[in-house]
């Protein structure tokens, strides 16, 4: 820890040397404008909070307690003077440029020659040239010559340095500004905003303001004009404005005439220069201009704010409260690193949730990392939770992980309050703190946990010790044979730099740990094998090894791959989860698979499906089924359906039969309960009336949650029970979310079960029995006629509507009875039974609303009563698909015109048609109405126009089908 403190002090000295401000304690360097308010403070000394403190936006939970004081975890806002200038309400004092050093022409030429370019030469990395803030006139003229030499697409840096070495010095005056203006027009990003640094040594701030105004290009000169305008605004604000005295700034503010209005309707027109200038100097009229932008104006497509740059106007508002309110109202986010730095200048560390959410919305990896680097300039405990979330829930894995590694003291102080809570982020915080403890931060974590009264951290981190296994004395024959049989390929992959075998969890067989050589061979087998044909070593290890240890080993590999930014050439790391992973990995992987298509990772998502299929557990297959049933990404949804069909075909089953057999039992008993053993105390898991897991004690009394283990409890049993409870809650949440709608669909479509399959797969299934006992069932004879209705009692027997015991004698098939098939007397009788036993149904069965045709509709072929009821395009599509309707195929220009819903028992398909919605533009497309609904016989395969389906007369369609379709449409149209 002393070494860590020494490292931090070195970092702090380096930051100050660059002109950064430490707002937590030490005197700010004169090169950076320490904000007028809040005054610099020491975190440990509990100095006064900033005078203007905005509420933290987008808080998912109540704000945590103040982070505990940790040595070396003082807050450092590593912002430059240009960054602080964003917050005009702070009224910073003008900075003073340092005295210039003598001009070293040869050194400057060398720096020009070593410049790096990117994006095909369009971008020149001038920030790497080490251009000083203060410089002589001679050096300033040299750098202006360098900036305007055409480096980039036209000229390589080394060639430019040669030309500059023999060139005559430039003349000053207005001609020099015209030269810069011309260079901007030819290559805005190639010139760069830093050109204002040497210009500031040659011209007054007033002259540079006029130059900025003249160079800025309003209106619709799109690409080059946008780059030039962006660069000159940035250059003036960062390199000139912080050095303008307060009186001159006030005079500039007074001289500006802010336009009273601007036509915001066109997203392609750049606002006039005066608006951005007013925002830079805190003009009071900027608030009215921002307020004139319509609510939610930028909430559509992601590009709509590109030319307006409304964030820059919002940053000129008079307080953080105003900034937060307007950013939310306009549905804006932070999209560039300078946006994040401006946000920090306003909020310091109190606005991290908004910044985190902005970064999480970014799909480009480089952009997300750049914004995260900017957020990392707030070196503070409050930054650690945001970085942890970004590491695991954004494209900024590398930058967020690097920040956490570079600032362990801040991570300890910031993550202890988070780890004390519950939820995914809390669990990740516990894991990170455990890793820090292993690196020597245990004492700091213990101090922080005690200071914050974080009992969970004390229990799960401070007092936690990893389980140790004895070394394997002798390899069992199956393992020795499998290790000997594995032959790595001739061109075997090398262990990647991001993976260290020594840091992986142990591989365990019969409570004995495999030696390093065997573990290395297992790793090599994972790297060299395919999911379709795993070697005997991996198959045998899966059959005989400790399942939890195998799962932890595989997930750690995958997690390390993600932390290394998931290099595509190392995709085997995901396959490793398929070779060795279990249900814990299934629950963590499935949300990623669902999200990856939206992050331009369809190929990875399909690989994730293959991994779930390779794991092959009931839970894994159920998750594939869930993706096949409900996902907005159609290609992956179709891939999941094909996977389910392939699995069913391989097992000689229908999809429905397969889905019946892959419902996990979650280790529940035949009554749908489970005992969690603490040793002296036992607790029982039950499903409550909402089908959510609940806890009762030994007397059957409900408890709010599983209690924390006590001193008298068996530590091993209690720890295992706590872990089992956490996993069980996640499993049950996913299972219930899938099985309830599946049974409802079975009722609607008229699915039937063989009586033996009904008893085996539903009545006696530890989880499904809880559903079965809340519903009313029907027995049918061989011709499909209703024989009797019944329910399943808590004892597993059958009872009719009079509550008399009955049997399945004479029943050829079992199904869920639909309210449409119950007469008034039967419906009333069953309602009374459910009320007497206080049975809450998992979906609307007896109380299901029934609908029928209106007069005159029976002879028609199409339902048109909903035509004219407008819904947003995205709303219509979303509601139809949530109700189980399937999307038709896109036609010309990617437009689809219909959804359909099959009713298998009735042998008909319902088809709904509307004007048409393009696949990629649903959010902003024209409102739609369901113009017509009709029915066709049998299964329906969507086709393109002209449609060849023949509608049935509505009066010939099963009334139950009519009722269900009308029910959907009534709910959809509101």
N, C-alpha and C positions, 0 to 999 in steps of 0.2 A: 504493500500500500504506500510505503514511503517512496518507492520508485514511481508509482502512479502519480503521486502528488508532485514529484519532481518533474515528470513529463508534462503535467498540466501547467506548472509554473513556466516552463519553457515555452509552451504554446501561447500562454498569456503575454509573455514578453514579446513574442514574435508578432502577435496581433497588434499590440500597442505600437510596435515599431512601424507598422504599416498605417498607423493613423486611425485604428479602430477604438471605439469607446467601450470601456468597462463600466456598465451601469450598476454593478453590484458592489463596488468597493473602492478600488484604486482610482487615483486621479486620472482622468481621461487625457490622452495625448492631445496636444494643441492642434495637431493636424486634423482632428475630427471634431465636428460640432456637437459637443455634448449637449443634448436637448435642454432647453430652458426649463421644461418640466416634462416628466418628473426629474427631480434632481438625482444624481448618482446615489446609489444606496448599497449597503452591504446586506446580502440576504440574511445572514445570521443575526445581524443587528436589528432586524425588523424595522427598517426605516420607513418613512411615509410612502404610501402607494402613489402612483402617478395621479396628478390632479384630475386628469380626464381618463377614465378607465372604461373602455367599452365592454359590454357583456361578451363572454365567449360564445361565438356563434355555433350553431349546429351541435349542441351538447346532447349526446345520447343518454348520459346519466347525470345525476347531480354532480356538481363540481367536487373533485376530491379535496381532502384536507390539504393544507399547504405542505409541500414536500419537506421532509425533515432535513435538518442541516447536516451536511456531510463535508468533511474536509476536502477542499479542492472543487466543490460543486457550486462555487459562486457563479452568478449569472454574468455572462459576457455577451453584450449585443455587438457582434463584429460587423457593424455597419459603417459604411464610409460617409463622408460629409454629404455626398450626392444622394445617398440613401435617405439620410435624415431630412434632407430638403423636401422630401415628399410630404411630410407632415407639417404643413404650413402653420397650423395652429400652435406649434411648439415655439414659434418665433425664435429660431436659433441665431446666435451671434454670427457675424460674418467671419469666415475663416481668413487666415493670412497665409499667403503662399511663402514657402521657405525660400531662403536666399539661394540663388542658383549656384551650382558648382561650375567650374571652368568647363568649357565645351571640349569634349574629347572626340574629335571627328572619327578617328580610326575605330574606337569602340562602338560608336553609333553605326558606322558602316557594317561592322561585324554583326550587330543586332539586326539590322535590316536583312543581311544575307541569310540569317538563320530563321527568318520569319516562317511560320507554317500557314498554309492555305488549306481550305476544305471546300466541299460542295462544288467541285470542278473549278476552283479558283474564284468563285463568286464571293467567298468569305475569306478575309485576311485576318489572322489572329494578332491584331495590333496590341492587344492587352499583354502579350508576351514580350513586347519590345522593351519594356522597362523605361518608358518615357516619363521623365520626372515631372512633378507638379510645377516646380519652379525651374526656369531655365533662362539662359542668356538669349538675347535677340538673335545672335548668330546660330545657336542651336535650334531655336524655334523655326528659323527660316529653313534649316536643313530638314527638320521633320515635316514641315509643310511640303517641301519638295518630294520627300519620300512618300507622303500620303497621296500626292497627286501624280506620281510617276506611272500609274497604271499597273501596279503590282496585282497579280491575280490571273485573270484570264489572258491578258495580253503579255504579261512580263513576269518571269520567275523572280523571286526575291534576290537570288544571287546575281542575276543579270542586272537587276535594278541597282544593286549596291555598286556594281562596276560603273554604271552610267553616272550615278551620283558622285562617285569618287573623282570623276573628271569634269563634272558640270560646274558651271559658274553659279555663284549664290543667287538666289531669287531676289528681286526687288520687293520692297514692302508696298503698303498703300492699298488702294481699292482694287488695283489690278490683281493683287494676291487673292483677295476675297473672290473675285470673278473666276480665278483659276480653280479655287476650291469648289465653287458653285458648279462649274462645268464638270469637274471630276465627279461630284455627287450625281449629276444628271446622267453621266455615262456609266457609273458603277457605284450606286449608293452604299451597299454593304461592303464593297471592296475598299472604300475610303474609310468608313468607320467613324463612330462618334468621337473617338479620342482625338481626332484632329483639332477639336476645340481646345485641347490642352496647349499646344504650341500657339494657336491663334490668340489665346488669352494672354500670352506674353507679348503680343504684337499690337493688340487692339483693345480699346476700352470695352467695358461690358455693354455700354449703350450701343456701340457700333456692332458688336456681335449679336445683340438682340435684333437690330435692324437686318443684319445678314441672315439670321435665322428666319425672320419673317419673310424676307425676300426669297429664300431658298425653299421654304415650305410650299407644297403644292396642294391646294384644296381641290375639291371636285372629284372627277372620275378618271384621272390618269392613273390607272390601276397599279400595275406591278412596280415599275421603276419609281413612279411618283410616291407610292406608299413607302418604299424603302428609304428614299431620300428624306421624306417628311419625318419618318420615324427616327432616322439617325440624327437629323439636326435638332429635333426636340430633345432627344436624349443627350446629345452633346452639350447643348446649352444648359440643361438642367443639372447635369452631373459635373461639368468642368468649369462653368462660369457662375451660375446662380449662387452656389454656397459661398462665394467670395464677394458677393455684392453687399455693401453696407446696408443696414436696415433703412436708413433714410432714402438711399437710392432705390431700394426695393419698393418702399412706400410710394415714391414718385412714379415708378414704373406702373405700379398698381393703379394709381390715380389717372395715369395717362391712357390706360386701356379703355376702349369702348367695346363692351361686350355685346354682341348681337342679341337682340331680344328673343329671337326664335331661330329654329333650324328645322328643315324638313327631314325628320328621322325615318320616314317611310322607306326611302331607298337605302338599302344596306351597302350600296356601292359608293356612295358619296362621302368624301372626307369632310368633316366639319371645318369651319374656318380657323385659321391660326389663332385668332384672338381668344377662342374658347380654351385652347390648351395653354396659351400663355397666362390667361386668367387663373387657370387651375394651378399652374406652377407657382404663382405668387400669392395665392389665397384670395382672389378677388371675391367680394361678397355676392356678386351676381351669379356666380357659378352654381350655387345651390338652386336657384330658380331654373337655370338651364337644365340641370340634371332632373329636376322635378318635372320638367316638361316632356321628358321621354315617357312614352306609354308604359303602363304596368306590364311586366313580363315580356318586354320587347325583344329580349335576346334569349328567350327560352326555347326557341325552335332549333333549327340546325346549328351545329357547333360553330360554323363560320360567320354567323350573322354579326358578330361584334368586331370582325377583323378590320374593316376600314374605318368604322366609327371610333374605335379604341375608347369606349366609354369608361373603361376602368381608369384611364388617365384623368378624366374629368372628375370621377368620384373621389380619387385620391386628393383632389383639391378642396374637398368639403371641409367645413370648419371644425369637425369633431369626429372622433372614432364612431360615436353613436350614429351620426349622420351617414358615415361611410358604410357601416354595417347594414343599416336600414335600406339604403338605396341599392347596394349590391344584391341584397335579397329580393327587393321589389322588382328589380330589372332582370333578375335571374342570371346574374353574372357570376363568373368564377375567375380565379387567378390562372393565367395561361402562360405567363412568361416569367423568367427569373426576376426581372425588375418589378413585376407585379408583386411577387412574394416579398421582395425587399421593401417595397413601399408599404405593404401590409404590416411588416414587422416594425417599420418606423412609426406607424400609427398605434399598433396594439402591443408591441413588444411580445410578451409571451401569452397574452390573454386571448389571442385570436387563432390559436393553432388548430382548432377543430375545423374551422372554415378552410384554412389553408390545406389541411390534410384531405378534406373532402374534394377540394379542387384538384389536388394531385392524383387522387384515386380515380378521378374521372378521365384522366389523360391516358390514351391508348398507346402513344408513341413512347418507347422505352427511353430514348435519349432525352426527350422533352421532360418526361417524368423525373429522371435522375437530375436534370439541370435545375428543376424547380425545388427538388428535395435538397440539393446542395445549398440553394438560397435559403431555404427554411433552416438549414443547419447552422446558419450564421447566428441564430439565437442559441447560444451555448448555455443551456439552462436545464434544470430538472424537468420543467414543464414541457420541454421539447421531446423528452424520451418516449412518452406514450405515443405521440404522433409518429415518431420514427419506427417504433415497434409495429404499429398498425401498417405503416407504409412498407415495411420490410416484407410483410406476409400478405398484404391485401392491395398491392399496387404494382405498377411496372417499375417502380423505383427501388427494387430489391437491393441493388448494389450500393447506391448512395446511402440509403437508410441503414443498411447493415454496417457500412463503413463508419457512419456517424456514431452508432452505438458502440462499435469497437474502439473508436477514438476517444470516447467520453464515458468510461465506465463509472466514474464517480457521479456524474449527472444521471446516468442510467439507474444507478442504485437509488438515488434520492427521488427520481421521478417515477420509477416503476413500483416501488414498495406500496404506495397508496393504491395503485391500479391492481396489483396482485392480491390485495386484500379483498377485492370485490369478487364477483362471479361473472362468468361469461367467457367467450373465446379470448378476448384480449387479456383478461385476467390470467387465464391458463397460459397464454404465451409469455406473460410477464413472469409467472412462476418459473417457467422453463428457462427464461433468460437469466433470471436471478440465480438459479441453480448453476448455470454455466459460469456466471461471474464468481459464484462461491468456489467453484472448482479452480478458478484462476487466482484465488487469494483474496477475494473481496468479502469473505464470510463475516469478518468482524464489523465491517462497515454496514453490511446488510442487517446484522443483528442489532446494531445501534439504531439504524433507521427504523427497523420494525418495532423496536421497543418505544422509540420516540413517537411513532405514529399509532401505537396500540394496534398494530396489524397482526392479529392473532393467527390469521391464515398463513401469513408469511413466516411467522415464528414456527408454526407447525410444519408447513410444506416446504420450507427452504432452510431455515436456520437449524431446525431439529431433524430435518430429513437427511438420510444417508442412502446412497444407492445400494441396491442389493448386491452382495458379493457372492460369487459362486466358487466352489473349490475347483482347481484345475482338473481336467479330465485325466484320470489315472491311466486308462488304456482305452484306445478307440474301439468301440464295438465293431463287430465284423462287417455289418452293413455299411458303416461309415468308412472303415478302412478300404473296403472294396470300391465304394463309390469315389473316394478320393483318388485311388489308384487308377480308376477307369477314366477319369476326366483327362482329356488331352487338350490343352489350349491350342488355338489355331497358330499357324506358323507366324502370322502377322498379328500377334495378340496386342490388344490395346494396352497402352501404359496407364497406370493409375493417374487420373487427372490431378492437377495441382490443388484443386478445391476440395479434394477428399483425402483424409488422413485415416488410415486403418486404425491407428491407436485411439482415435476419438470415437469410434463406432461402439455402440452397445455390444455386449458379449453375445455370442451364439451359444445357446444352452441346450444340452441334452441330458435328461434325467438329473437335473440339478448340478451338472458339471459343465464347466466352460470349455469350449473348444480352444485349442492352442492357436497361436498367431499364424502358424503355417497353414493350418486347416482353414482358418477364417479367410486368409488371403486367397486360398484356392476357391472358396465359396464366392468370394468377390470376383475373382477372375471368371468363374463360370457364369455369374450374372452378367458380366460385361460382354461375354462372347456368345450368349445364347439368345434364342428367340422364344417368344411366348408360345408359339405353335409346337415347339419341340424342345422342351427343357431337358437338360442332361439328367442322368440318374442321380447325380449328387444333389441337385436341387429338389428332385421329387422325393428322394429318401429323407432328406433333411426336413422337408415339410411334413412328411408322415411321422417322423420320430422326434423332431425337435420341439422345444418349448414354444408354443404358439405366440405367446406374448413377447418373448425375446426375439423371435424371428420377425415379428411385426415391427418392433422397435428398431431392429437392425436395418430393415428395408426402408422404413420411413426416414431414418436419419440420413441414408444415402440420398433419397429423393429430396429431402429438405435442404441438404447441402448443395445439391444441383440447382434448386430454385434460388438459393442464396447467392450462387455464382452466376445468376442471370440466365439459368437454363440453357447452356450452349447446346445447339441442335445436334452437334456431332456426338454428344454424350447422352442421347435420349434413352440409352439403356438404363439410366438411373430411374426412370419411371417404370420400365419393365421390371426392375428389381422388386417393386411393390407387388407386381403380379406373381412373381415367383415365390415370395416369402411372406407377403402381407396377409393380414386378417381383417376382422370386422372393424377394429379401431381405425385402420387405414381406410377402409371403405367409407366410413363416416366422414373422414377428413378429406378424402379425395373427391367424393361425389360433388360437393359444391364447386370445386375447382373445375371439374369436367363440364358442369353446367355453365360456368362463366366464361371459359376459354374461347368459345366461338365469338363472343362479343369483344374479345381482346385480339382479334385477328389470329387466333390460334386454333383453327378448326382441326388441322392435322394432329395437334397435340391432344385435342379433345377426343378424337376418334381413337387415338392410342390409349387414352384413359379408359374408354369403353372396353377396349381389348384387355386392359389390365383388370378391370372389374370382372370381366368374363373369366379371366385366368384365375383370379382368386376363387371364384366359383361358389362361394358360400350362398346360403339362402338370402342373406342380407344384400350381398353384392348383386345377385340376379334381380332382387326386388328393386334395387336402385336403377338398374338398367331399364326395368319395366317402367319405373317412375319417369325416367327421361323419355322413354318412348311414348308415354301418355301425355306428358305436359312439359313443353319446352318451347320457347319462342324461336329458337334457331332450328329451322326446318330441316336442314341437311343433317345435323347431328341427331335430331329426333328420328329421322328416317333411318339413320345408321343404327340407332338403338332398336328400332322395330325389326330391322333385318337381323340384328344379333339375336333378339328374342325368337324370331321365326327359325333361325338356324339352330338355336339350342333346343327348341321344341321339336324340330324335325329330327335332330340327332337322338332325341329321347322318344320318338314316335308319339308325340302328343300334339294337341292343339295349343295355341297360345294361352287360352283360358285355362286349360288343364295344367300347363306349366306354371302359370301364375298362382294357381292354387297350391302348388307344391313347393314354391320358393318363399313362402311367408316364414320368416324366422320366428322361432319360439321365444327368443330373448331369455332363455333359461327360466321361463315361468313353468309352474307345475300345471297339472291337469285342470285346476280350478282357475287358472289365469293369475296366480299369485306367486310370490317368491320371498323366501326368508333371507334376510341380511343378518349375519351372525357377528356380534361383537364379543362373543364368549359368554360373560355373565348375562348379557342382554341380547334379545333378538327383536328384530323389527320385520314387518311384513309389507311388501310392495303390493298394492292393489291398483286397479284402474277405477277412477272416480266416475261420476255421471257424465263428465265431459270427455271420457276416455283418455284422461291424463294420469300419469303415474302419481300415486299418493302413498304416504307412509302411515302405518298404524303400529302401535306398540303391542306387546304380548296380550294385553287385555282387549285389543281391538279398537282402542281409542285412537282417533286420528291425530296425527302430528303435522305441524306445518312443513317440516323437512326432516331428513335424517339428521339426528343430533351429532355433534362433534364427539369424537372418542374421548372418554374420560380416563382418569388415572387407573381405575379398576378394570377397565376393558382390556381384552387381549390385543396387544398392539398389532400383531400380524393379521389377525382375523378382522379387526376393525379397519385397518388400512385397506385390506382387500375388499371389504364391504363398501367402503367409501368410493373406491375406484369403480366397483361394479355398479353402484348407484349412478355415478356420473355417466358411465357408458350406457346404462339402461335407459336413462332419461333421453339421451340422444337417439338411441335405437327406437324407442317407443314413439317419439315424436315423428320420426320419418315413416315408421310402419303405419301408424294410425292415419297419417296424412294421405297415404296411398290406399289403404284397405277400405276406408269408409266410402270414398267416391267409387271404388271398384265394385263394392256391393250395391251401391245405389244404381250404377250403370247396369249391373246384372238384373236388378228389378225392372228398370225401364225397358231394357231390350228383351226381357223374357228369357233369360238364361235358365237352364235346368241342370240339376245334378243327379247322378245315379244315387239311390239311397245309401249304398255302402260308401261311396266317395263323400257324400254329404256328412256322414257320421265320422269318417276318418279324417277328412281334411278341414272340416269346419267345427263340428260339435266337439271333437276331442282335441282339437289343436289348442295348445296352451294360450295363444293370443286370440285367435279368431273366435274362440268360445265366448269371449267377452262381447264381441259384436253379435254373435248368433243369438245370445240370450236376451238381447234388447229388441229383437225384430220378430215379426209375425211371418210364419212360413206357410207354404201350401204344398199338399201332396197331389199329384196328378196321376191318372191311369195311363195305360199304354196308348190311348187315343188322344191324350192331352186334356181330358176333362178333369175338372176340379173334383177331388175326392174329399178332402178335408183341409182345414186350416189348423195350425198348431203353433206353439212356442216351445222353446227348450228351457226347462226349469234350472234353477241353480244346481240341482242334483244331477242334471244331465238326462232327465227323463222328458217325456213329451206330454203336453197338456193342451186341451182345446179351449174354446172361448168360454166354456162354463167352468173352466179350471179343473176339469176331470181328466184323469190320465188317459192317454191314447197311445196308439202305436203307428208304425208305418206299414202295417199289413195292407196289401192291395195297392200300395203306392209304387208306381213305376219310375217316377221322377219327382224331384223336390225343387221348389223355386221360391223366391220371395214374392209374396202376394202383393199385387198393386191395389191401391185403394179403389181403382176403377172396377175391380172384379169383386169387391165386397158389397153385399146389399146393406141397406140401412141398419137392419137388426144386427148383422154380424159386426159391422163397423162399430156400433154402439157397445156391443158386448166386449169386443177387444179393447176398446177405449177404457172401459171400466176395469178390465183386468190390469192393464198397464198402470192405471191410476192407483189401484189398490196396492200394487207392489212397488209403486214409485219408480217405475222404469222410464228412463229418458232415452229416447231413440237417437241413434247416431246421425240420422238424417230424416227428412220428412217422409214418413211412410203412411201411417193411418191418417195423419193430418194434412196429407198432400192435397193442394188445391186441384180441382178437376175442371177441365175446359171442354167445350164442344163447339161444333159448327153453328154459325148463325143462319137464320132463314135465308134460303137461296144459295148457300155455299155448297150444299151437298152435290148439286149437279155440275158445279164448276170444277175446273181442273187446277186452279191456282188460288191460293190465299193472297189477297191483295190488301187486306185491311190495315196493314202496317206501312203501306206505301205513303210517303210524305212525312213520316216521323223521322226527323233528322238526328243523327248522332255523328260525333267526330269519327273520322275514318279509323284512327287507332282504337278509339273506344269500342266501335262496332266489332272490329276484328278481335280485340281482346275479350270482349264479353261472349262472343260466339265460341271462341276456343276454350274459354273457361267452362262453358256449358257442354263441352264434349263434341262440338262441331269440328269437322276437318276442313282444312283450306283446299280449295281447288288449285289447279296448276296455273302458273303465270303464263300469260299469252304475250302478244306484241308489247314491247317496251316494259316487260316485267309486270304487267297489270293482271291481277286476278279479280274475278267477278262473282265468285260463289263460294259457299261453304256447304258441306253435306254431313248428314248424320245417319248411320245405318241402324235399323231395328231388326236384329237377326231373327227373333222368334216370329215376328209378323212378316218377314221376308219382303220388307220395303225399305227404301232409303228416302229421307227427306232432303230436299235441296233448296237452299235460300240464295237468291240472287240480288245483286245491287249494282250500282253504276260502275264500280270498278276502283281498285286501290292499287297503286304501284308498290312493289315490295320495299323499295328503299326510301319511300317518302311518305309513310303513313301519317307521321305526326302533323305535317303541314298540309296534307291533302284536303280536297274539298269534303265537306260533310256528306254522309251517305244515309240512305234509307233502304230498308229491306223492301224492294219493289215487288217481289213475288216469292212465294214458297209453294213448291209442288212435290209430288211423291212419285217415285218410279218403282217398278217391281224388282225385287231381288237386290243383289249387291250392285253398287254403282261405282264405275271407274270414271273419274273426271276426265273430260276431254276438252278440246278447244272449239271455238266457234267455227262452223255452225254446229250447235249442240244436237246430238242425235237421240237424246232421251225422250221417251214418250210418257207424258204425265198421266196418272190414274185419276179418274173422277174422285173427288174428295169423299163422296159418300161411300166409296168402296174401300177406303183405308180403315184399318183397325181403329176404333174410337180411342183406344189407349194411346196409340201413336199420335193421333190428332191432339189429344189432351197434353201429352208431353211436349210436343212441338209448340203448341200454343203457350204452354207454361214457360218454356224457354223464351219465346218472343215477347211475352208480356214483361218478363223480368228484364230482358235486354233493352227494350224500348222504354222502360220505366213507367 
